[in-house]
Amino acid sequence: MFNDHAREVSLTSRLMSIKYSNYKLYRKGRLMPLVSLKNTITFAISVRDRHASADWYSAKLGFELTHHIDEAGWSEMRTNVEGVTLGLGEQAEPVPGNCVPVFEVADIASARGALEADGVAFDGATETVEGMVSTATFYDPDRNALMLAQDLTGGN
């Protein structure tokens, strides 16, 4: 009986080892991402007045203003969730429900290149505000807009 139990444990260990090694191969072969994202995400929304909206988000939700970039029509707020910021893009006629997740990357050119090589559709060229940020808009299979952003301020 002891030998049967030892054989069963040995067989189970080998099967677990095979499953684990297949999982690692699967992770290396198929689940590794094309793009390496940083540990921050910005949710960008359109607003009529960034300054008034920043005051509202601060008073109502406790978000902290990190900066207004008037020449770009952009403001950012730190939320109460680590690594999550809210971007306020000023528009004359904002569209309610228009939220675009913005993923920070270290190198926007290589991230965009990797995604494009894999068939991901982008909307126009990468846009740059010198000394501030470069952004590129792309789409998921359902045409939801997403963005990549590279910080050019030298702060990260």
C-alpha positions as CSV (number, residue, x, y, z in Angstrom):
1,M,0.0,0.0,0.0
2,F,2.8,2.4,0.8
3,N,4.4,1.7,-2.6
4,D,1.1,2.4,-4.3
5,H,0.8,5.7,-2.5
6,A,4.4,6.6,-3.3
7,R,3.8,5.8,-7.0
8,E,0.6,8.0,-7.0
9,V,2.5,10.9,-5.4
10,S,5.3,10.5,-7.9
11,L,2.9,10.4,-10.8
12,T,1.0,13.4,-9.5
13,S,4.2,15.3,-9.0
14,R,5.3,14.5,-12.6
15,L,1.8,15.6,-14.0
16,M,2.0,18.8,-12.0
17,S,5.5,19.4,-13.3
18,I,4.3,18.9,-16.9
19,K,1.3,21.1,-16.4
20,Y,3.5,23.8,-14.8
21,S,6.1,23.7,-17.6
22,N,3.4,23.8,-20.2
23,Y,1.9,26.8,-18.4
24,K,5.3,28.6,-18.4
25,L,5.8,27.8,-22.1
26,Y,2.3,29.1,-22.8
27,R,3.0,32.3,-20.9
28,K,6.2,32.8,-22.8
29,G,4.7,31.8,-26.1
30,R,1.3,33.4,-26.1
31,L,0.5,35.5,-23.1
32,M,3.4,37.8,-22.9
33,P,2.3,41.4,-23.8
34,L,3.6,43.2,-26.9
35,V,4.0,46.4,-25.0
36,S,5.4,46.9,-21.5
37,L,3.2,49.4,-19.6
38,K,4.2,51.4,-16.6
39,N,2.3,51.2,-13.4
40,T,0.1,54.2,-14.0
41,I,-3.1,54.8,-16.0
42,T,-4.9,58.0,-16.8
43,F,-8.6,58.2,-17.6
44,A,-9.1,61.1,-20.0
45,I,-12.4,62.9,-20.1
46,S,-13.7,65.9,-22.1
47,V,-14.8,68.9,-20.1
48,R,-16.0,72.5,-20.9
49,D,-13.8,74.2,-18.3
50,R,-10.8,72.4,-16.9
51,H,-10.3,74.7,-13.9
52,A,-14.0,74.5,-12.8
53,S,-13.9,70.7,-13.3
54,A,-10.7,70.4,-11.3
55,D,-12.4,72.3,-8.5
56,W,-15.4,70.0,-8.7
57,Y,-13.3,66.8,-8.6
58,S,-11.3,68.1,-5.7
59,A,-14.3,69.2,-3.6
60,K,-16.5,66.2,-4.4
61,L,-14.1,63.3,-4.6
62,G,-10.9,64.6,-2.9
63,F,-8.7,64.4,-6.1
64,E,-5.6,66.5,-6.0
65,L,-4.6,68.8,-8.9
66,T,-1.2,67.9,-10.2
67,H,-1.0,70.5,-13.0
68,H,-2.8,72.6,-15.5
69,I,-1.2,72.9,-19.0
70,D,-3.1,75.8,-20.5
71,E,-1.3,75.8,-23.8
72,A,-2.4,72.1,-24.3
73,G,-5.9,72.5,-22.9
74,W,-5.1,69.8,-20.4
75,S,-5.2,69.3,-16.6
76,E,-4.4,66.2,-14.5
77,M,-5.6,65.2,-11.1
78,R,-4.2,62.5,-8.8
79,T,-7.1,60.2,-7.6
80,N,-7.3,58.4,-4.3
81,V,-6.2,55.2,-6.1
82,E,-2.5,54.7,-6.4
83,G,-1.3,54.9,-10.0
84,V,-4.6,56.3,-11.4
85,T,-5.0,59.8,-12.6
86,L,-7.8,61.7,-14.2
87,G,-7.0,63.8,-17.3
88,L,-9.3,66.7,-18.1
89,G,-9.2,67.7,-21.8
90,E,-10.9,71.0,-22.6
91,Q,-13.5,70.8,-25.4
92,A,-16.0,73.5,-26.5
93,E,-18.7,70.8,-26.7
94,P,-17.6,67.8,-24.7
95,V,-19.3,64.5,-25.4
96,P,-20.7,62.9,-22.2
97,G,-19.5,59.3,-21.7
98,N,-16.3,59.8,-23.7
99,C,-13.6,58.3,-21.6
100,V,-10.3,57.2,-23.0
101,P,-7.8,55.1,-20.9
102,V,-4.3,56.5,-21.4
103,F,-1.5,54.0,-20.7
104,E,2.0,55.3,-19.9
105,V,4.9,53.7,-21.8
106,A,8.6,54.4,-21.6
107,D,9.1,54.5,-25.4
108,I,6.1,55.4,-27.4
109,A,7.7,54.7,-30.8
110,S,8.6,51.1,-29.9
111,A,5.3,50.5,-28.2
112,R,3.4,51.8,-31.2
113,G,5.6,49.8,-33.6
114,A,5.0,46.6,-31.8
115,L,1.2,47.1,-31.7
116,E,1.0,48.2,-35.4
117,A,3.1,45.1,-36.4
118,D,0.5,43.0,-34.7
119,G,-2.3,44.6,-36.7
120,V,-3.6,47.2,-34.1
121,A,-5.2,50.2,-35.8
122,F,-4.0,53.7,-34.8
123,D,-5.7,57.0,-35.4
124,G,-3.3,59.3,-37.2
125,A,0.3,60.1,-36.3
126,T,1.8,60.3,-32.8
127,E,1.2,63.8,-31.4
128,T,3.8,65.5,-29.3
129,V,3.7,68.6,-27.1
130,E,7.4,69.3,-26.9
131,G,8.8,69.0,-23.4
132,M,5.5,67.6,-22.1
133,V,4.1,64.4,-23.7
134,S,3.7,62.3,-26.8
135,T,0.4,60.5,-27.3
136,A,-0.9,58.0,-29.9
137,T,-4.6,56.9,-30.1
138,F,-5.4,53.3,-31.0
139,Y,-8.4,51.1,-31.0
140,D,-9.4,47.7,-29.6
141,P,-11.4,45.2,-31.8
142,D,-14.7,47.0,-30.8
143,R,-13.3,50.4,-31.8
144,N,-13.0,51.6,-28.3
145,A,-10.3,54.4,-28.2
146,L,-7.2,53.9,-26.0
147,M,-4.1,55.9,-25.9
148,L,-0.4,55.4,-25.3
149,A,1.5,58.3,-23.7
150,Q,5.2,59.0,-23.1
151,D,6.1,61.5,-20.4
152,L,8.7,64.0,-21.9
153,T,9.1,66.2,-18.8
154,G,12.0,64.2,-17.5
155,G,10.3,63.7,-14.2
156,N,9.8,59.9,-14.6
